[in-house]
Amino acid sequence: MFHIKATHIKLAIAMLFASLITVSCKKLDQVPKDTATNSAVFGSINGLQLYANSFYDILPTAGDAVRGDAMADYAARTSVPDFLRPGAYGPRQSSGWTWTGLRNINYFIENCNNPSISLDQRQHFIGLARFFRAWFYFDKLKRFGDVPWYGKTMKVDDPALYNGRDKRTLVVDSILADLDYAGLHINTTDNTRSLITKYTAYAFKSRVCLFEGTFRKYHDEYGLQSSVNGLLTQAADAAQKVMSEGGFSLNTAGGTDKAYRQLFTSQAPVASEVILAAISDPALGIFNDSNWYWTSATYGDRLSFIRTFVNTYLNIDGTPFTDKSGYKTMPFAQEVKGRDMRLQQTIRMGNYTRLNGATQQAAPPVFSYTYTGYQPIKLTQDDASMDGGSRNTNSIPLMRYAEVLLNYAEAKAELGTFTDADWNLTIGSLRRRAGITGNTATKPVVADKYLQTNYFPAISDPALLEIRRERGIELAFEGFRFNDIVRWKRGELMDQTWNGFYVPALDVPLDLNEDGKPDVCFYTTLPANQVAGVTYVSVAATLTGGTANPQRLNSDNELTWLTTVQRKWDNKFYLYPIPETDRLQNPKLGQNPGWEQ
């Protein structure tokens, strides 16, 4: 079957519809424009392909993807999101109630019925359309819960446009029906990882079913617990389909110290593991702004890990870091040693270097960016010339085989059917790729107290605790975290202190990467004699002029950030409010609980 690279989509669609307009305007007595358009598009494989390519606009761009965890419990940032500040966010500020892309999809499904195209080819294209409808609605479900299900093209005067919202049960059933159809009928073959295949559909189904199954389990106020096991079983089965038939595997090229990050810095997606990606293509002028977002002191959110989360990275031997004596008072250069090798591929540490001009230069954490000392590198490239503007050439994964393994493991654990063989195949494989040498063959039998105390006090199953640990680490900054917190009903994690690394002493410059050159010094009174090349950071209670200083030390001598700004989780935050303007147009929409005022 004929396919066009996703990077050519917009140009191809523009050319198609420009040609249709030209044909339909040649003579006034020719076939009306709508008829000509319909015949030209739905009467040929090329027309169907070009139309179907327009659906890809629904997917996140690379820029969207690199910002996916801009609101997460494990990340400090420049400012507290209004969504989490009491009284700062409500229906008037809410957004996302847009339906334009859906009409395009439904119109295609209704009109893809030309008998000159074989049935299996039509079903393939309808499968693509239904995949994207499922993606569209899953985004709406996560954000708003109950939403209207529109399964047909709606005219502007259709009274159904002003119906109320459908229950999430109907919406989820409809999403899964679309994905089942897509998995059965899509016949795309693709090694670029820019196109949707049947295994994309099954991987996505595992994501949807895991989300909804655990949401219903832990949000018992909905009274939907009877459907939990069915959804979790579907999650495991869909993941198993990808695992046994899809031909994917974890990337191990470059070894344990490079294989993980390579997935996020490569120009071409690593096809062995990446299932779907937002492609960059310098030849077509398609770049992203990942470096700018993750290195700028002013452009992005200045996201950095908090120490509470960094503590969850295991030692390289598979034991918990928090079992080490004195872990709370380890300086940065020591605490990051001998850990899960994903840590050094996720933040600046150790011997990390960047290309600056023609030379490789040591690149410790930079306090013009990081507030906590744990500065991310996972999604950036190591060429400093890319740090300003949209210059990145790396493609950003939207779906990976690693996620499928995690979906399978969590679904099976929630069902109570997770075995040692499952552990070895999923969590064990991910940890071995990360260089971890111990406890990868069989599931644990002792619950980690640190995880229970700081993250999941209601979870006693040792394997489930470790699966959640693994999910947080493996998928860090890939846009999953807030939705995971929502489905687990652990919103209180959003109230965690934004803490940073341990500061042994004030007024003493620290060498963060042990290259013999001091990098940063924390003070309450600026020293009269300052060391060249050192960044000086005030942790005094107030800054010059009497304003409160957002950068402090806590009682444990850890850096903290923005502890003076109120942040209080409210259970209404598990759903966004329906935007006020849309409720005014259609009062039948109602409002989500807690957002009525």
N, C-alpha and C positions, 0 to 999 in steps of 0.2 A: 504494500500500500504506500501511496505517495505521502511524504511528510515534509514539512518545512521547519527548520530550526526555530525554536521559540524566539530567538533574537530577531528574526525576520518578520514576526507576526504583524506588527503595526503597519509596516510598509506594505506588506502583501495585501492586507485588508483594505488599506486606502486605495491601492491600485485596482482592486476588484470592484469596489463600489464606485470609484470614479468611472470605470469602464461601463458599468451598468447604467449610470446616469447618462453617459454619452450615447449609448445605444438607444435608450428609451426616449431621447429627445430628438432623434433624427427626423421623424415625421409625426405629425399630429394624429394620423390615422393608424399608427402602429399599435401593438399591444400596449395597454396601459402600463405605466412605470412599475406599479406593485407586482403585476403579473410577470413582467419581464424579469424583475429582480428575483422573484420567487423561483422562476424556471431556471434562471442562470445559476442561482446558488444551489438549489435543491435538486437540480437535474444532472449534476456532474460531481464526480469525486473531488475534483479540484475545488469546486465551489463549496462543497461541504467541508473540506479540509480548511479552507480559508476562513469560513464562518466559525468553525469549531476552535480555530486558533485564537479567536477573540475572547474566548472564555478564560484564557490564561491571565487576563488582566485581574481576575479575582484573586490570584495567588499573591502572597506578600512579595514585595520587591526585596532586593538585597538590603536596601536602606531600612525597610521595615524590619527585616529579620535581625539586623545587628542591634536594633533598639528593642527587641522583644522582651527583655527582662528589665526595662527601665523602671518598673515598679515591682520589686521583689524583696523578700525578707532578708536575703543574704547580701544585699547591696546597699551601701551608703551612696548618697548622691548629693548634688549641689543644694537641692531644696526638697522639702517634704512634698510629695504630690498632693495637690488640692483634694483629690479623692479621699485621702486619709486624714485630712485636717477637719476637725469638727466645725461644721457650719460653712465650709468653704466650697462644697460641691453639692449640687442638687439637680433637679430636672431641667432647670434653665441652662446649666452648663453641660448637660449630657449630650452625647452625639452617638452616631452609629446606626441610626434608624433609617437606613437608605436601602432602596430596593431596585435600583436601576439595572444592575447586573443580572438580577433574577428574571426580569422581563425578556432580556436577550436570550437567556437559556430556554425559558418556556416556549418562546416563539419558535426556536429551532426544533424542539422536541415535537411540537404540534405539526410542523411543516416538513419534517424529514420523513416523507412518505411517498416519494416519487417512485413509481414501479420500474422506471428505467435503471434504478440503482438496485443491486441485489439485496435481498433481505439481510444477509449477514453483514454487509457493508453498512446498511442503514442502522442496524442494531449496534454496530461498533460506534458510530458517531453519536447515536442516542446515549450509549453508555458513557461516552466522554461528557456529554451534556449533563447527564444525571450525576456523574462524579462531581462536577463543579457545582451543581445545585446542592449536593450534600455538603461540600466545603462551605458554600455560602451560608447555609442554614446552621451548620455547626458553630460558626462564628457568632451568629445571632443567638443561638441557644446558650452558649457560654456567657454571653454578655447580658442577655435580658431574661432568660428562662422561657416562659410562655411567649410565643410570637405567632402571628397569623401564618398559616401554611397556604401559600399560593402555588397550586400545581398546574395552573394554566395562565395564558397571557391575559392580563387584565386590561380592559379598556378604561379610559379616564372616567367614563360615566357608569362603570359597573358598580352597583350598590354593594357588592361584596368587599370592595376596597374599604368600606366603613364598618366592616364586621369587627367583633372583638378578637382577642387573641385566642389561639388554639392552645390546648394543654401541651406541656412538654412531652407527655407520653405519645401523643399523635405526631408531634414534630420528630421525635427520635425514631419512631417506627418508620416514618416516611424517609428520613435520612438513610436508615439501614436498608430499606427497600431499594433506594437509589444505588447504594454502594454494592448491594448484592447483584443488581442488574449490571452495573459497571464491571464488576469482577468477572461475570460470566461472558460478557460480550466484547469488551475492549480487546483489540488484537494488535495494538501498537508494539513494535519492537524498537528499543532505544538504548543506545550506549552513551548518549550525551548527558543523560539524567536531567534533561530539560522538558521531557514529554511525559504524559500520563500513560502508564501501562496498567495491566490488570493487577500487578503486584503493588503498584501505588495505591490502588483502590483497597486492596486487602490490608495493607499497612495502615492506611488511614482508618479503615473500619476498626482495627485493633485499638487505635487511639480513641475513636469515638466511644466504643463500647466500654473501654476501661474508664474513661472519664465519667460516663453516665452511670455505669454500674457502681463505682465507688461513691459518686455524688449521692445516689439514692440510698446507699448503705449508711453513709455517715450523716446525711441530712434526713433524719428519720421524721422530721416534721411534715414531710411530703407524703408519708404513708405509702411508699412505693417499694418497701423492702422485699415484697414477694417476687419482684422482677429482677432483683439484683443478681442472683446466680445465673439466670439465663443470659444476662448481658455480659457478665464476666466470662462465661463459657464461650460466648461468641467472640469476645476479645482474644481469648487464648486460641481459639480455633483459627481466627483470621491471621493471628501472628504465626501460628504453626504453618499455615499455608505458605506464607512468605519464607519461613525458615526452611521448609522441606522442598519447595519447588522453585523459589525465586532465583536461586543461584548466587545469593549475596553472601558476603563474609566480612568479618572485621578486618579493616586495613592494618597490616603489620609492617608495611614497607618502611624502611628507615630505622626500625628497631623501637624499643619501648620508650626511648627518649624523644622520638620524632613522629611516630606513626599517628598519634592522636591529633596533634595540632595540624599535621599535614592536611587533614580533612577540611580545615577552615582557611588555609592559606594558599591552596593550589588554585591556579587559574582554571584548569579543567577539573570538574568534579571527580573525586576518586571513585570510579565506577563500581569497584568491588563492594563498597559500603554505602555510598550515597544513593538513595532511591529517587530523590527529587531535589533540585537545587535552583536557586536564583543565579542565573549565569551572568558572568562578566565576559566581555569580548572586546578587547582593545581594537581589533581590526574593524569593528562596527561602531566604535566610540562608546561602548557600554561599560561604565565604571561604577564603583560605589564609593561611599564616603566613610568606610569603616575606620581607617586610620584617623581621619579628622575627628570623628565622633569619640574615639577611644583614647585620643592623646591631647585634645585641645583643652586649654584652661577655660575657654569661654563658649565654645560651639555646642558641646554635648552636655550630658548630665553628669559627667565625671564619675561614673559608676566605679566602685571598688568593693571587693569582698569585705565583709566584716569578720572579725577574728572568731566569733562564735561558730561561723560556718567553716572557716579554714581549719579549725580544730577537728572537723569531721573527716578530713583526709587521713587515711590510715598510714601507719608506718610501712615501709617497703616489705617487711616480713608479714604483713597482714594483721598485725595487732593494732588496737586503737592508740592513736597518739596521746589521747587523754588518760591513758593508763601509765604514761611515763611520769616518774617522780619529777616535780618541779616544772611541768610543762607551762604553767601559768606565767612563770617568770623567765622564760627563755627569750633572749633577744631574737630579732627577726632572722639574722644570718644563721642562727643555730636551729631555730624551730622549723625551718623549711627543709632542712637536710634529712636525707634518709626517708623520704615520704613517697607515697603514691606518685608515680612520675607524671601523672596528669597535672599535678600542681605546678611543676616547672614549665608545663606547656600551656598553662592558663594565666599565670601571673609572672611579673618580672621578679627574678630571684637568681641567686647563684651567679653563673658565668654568662648570663644572657647578654647578647650584644645586638647592636643595630648598625645597619649600613648608613653612614653619614658622609655624603660625598663619595669619595673613593675608598674610604677606610671603615673597617669594623670597629666600633667603639663600645666599651662597656656601657650598659644601660640599666642602672639600678632604678628602683621606684623613684618617680619624680613628684615632689610635693607641690608643684604648680598644678598637678593633675589630681593625685590621689589624696584622699582625706584619711585613709586608714593604713597606708603602706602596702596594701595588697592590690597592686595596679594590674589590670587585665591586659593580656596580650593574645588571648585565644583567637580572636577574630581579626586581628591586625596583621599586616605584613611588616617585615623588618627593615624596610627601606624608608628612612626618615623623609625622603622627598615626597612621599605620599601623604604626609601628615596634614596638609592643608588643601581643602577642596575635595572634589570627587575624583580621585586618582587611583583608587584601589583596583587591582586586576583579579582579585580572588573571588571565586564563586562561593556563595554561601548556601550550605545545606538547609533544606526545608524539611527533609525527612531522611532518616538514616536507619540502617539495619540495627545499629545499637539500640535505638528507641524500640524497635520491634522486639528485641530480646528483653528489654526492660518491661515492655507491656505484657509480654507472655509471662515473665516471672511474677509480676505483681498480681496479674489476674489469677494465676494458679495459687499463689500464696493466699489471696483473699478467699479463694474457694476452698482452701484447706487441702489441696491436692499436690502441693509443691514438693518435689522429691530431691534427693541428692543428685540424681542424674540431671534434673532440671537446673539445679544450682550450678553444676559443673558446666552445662551448656550455655548458660546465660551470664549470671553474675561472675562465675569463675572465669569465663572467657574474657569478659571485660577487664577483670582485675589482672589477669595474666598479660593482656595487652599493655596494661599500665605498669608492668614490671613487678607487681606484687607476687611474692614467692610463697606465701603461706595461706592456708585456709581457703583454697580455691576449688577443691574437689568435692567437698561435702558441705552441706548447709550448717550454719552455726546452731548451737544448742543453748547458748547463754546470751541473754539480752544485754545489749550495751547500755550501761547506766547513763552515760553522757547523752546519748540520743534520747533516752526516755525523759531525762530531766529537762533537757533544753528544747526538745522538739516534739516528741510524741509520747506523752505520759500515759495515754490510754492504750498503747500498743505493747503487748507482752510477748508476741511471737518474735523470737530472735531473727528468723529469716526475713520476715516482713520489715522489721526495723532496718536490716542491712540492705534490703532492696530499695527502701526509701533513701537511705544514705547514698547508695550507688546512683540512683536516679538524679539526685541533686548534683552530684559531682560530675557524672558523665554528660549531663545535658545542661550544665551551667551556662548561662547567658544565651541560650538558644530559644528562649521565649516560652518555656513550659512552666516556670516556677509558680507564678501567681495562680494559674489555673490548677496546678497541683494542690496548692494551699486551699483553694476554693473547694475542690472536690473532696479533700480530706477533712474539711471543716476545721481548719487550723488557722483561721484568720488572725488569731492572737499573735502569731509569729511575726506579723507585720509591725508589731509594737516593739520588737527587740531593739535594744540599744545599738546604735551604729558605732561599734567599737573597733579599734585598730590594734596594731602591734604593741608589745610591751616596751616601755621606755625605761631603761635601767637608771638613768640619771639625767637631770637637767644640766644644760650648759656644757654637755660633753658630746662632741660630734660623733656620729655613728657611721661606721663603714658597713653599708647594707649588703654589699656583694663581695666583701673581703678581698678587694683588689689593692688594698693599701692606701686608698684615697677616701677620706671622710666625705659623706654625702649630705647628711642632714643633722641639724642640731635643734633641740627644743628648749625653749627658755620662757621665763616669766618676765625677766628684765633683759633687754638686748645687750649682749656682751659688748664692751667697748672695743675689744680686739677680736675681729671676726676672721675666720679662716677662709681663704680664697677658694671658690668652687663649692662651698657648703651652702645649702639652703637653710635659712633660719626661720623657724616656725614658732610663733607665740602660742603658749598654752595658758596664758594669764586669764583670769576670770573676765577681765574687761580689756578692750583695746583702747588705743589712744582716742580720746574724745568721750570715753565712758560707755561706749556701746558694748553689749555682751559679746564675748568671744565664742563663736560656735565650735572652735577647736579647743578641747580641754584634755586633761588627764583625769581618769576616774580614780577611785580609791585603790585599785589594783595596778595603778600606773600604766593602764592601757590608754591609748589615744581614744578620744570619743569625738563625735561630730553631731552638731545640732541637737544636743540633748535638751536645749531650752525651748525648742519648738514643739508644741503639743501634737501628739499623734495618738489617736485612740481608736482601736478597732471597734466597729459596730457591726452586728450581724446583718444589717441591711446591705453591707458592702459585698455580700456574696453575689448580689445581682446589681447591675447598674439601673438607674432610674430610666423610665421611658421619657424621652425628651419632651419638655413642656409644649413646644410648638406643635408636635405631632399629636399630643393629647388634646390640644385645643381644636385641631382639625377633626379628630375622631375621639370623642369622649369615651366610646366603648372600649378603648384600649385599656382603660384603668391604669393603675400604677402598682409598681412592685412594693412589697411590704417595707414599711419604714420610711419610704420616700414620699408619702402622701402629702406632707406639709412642705 
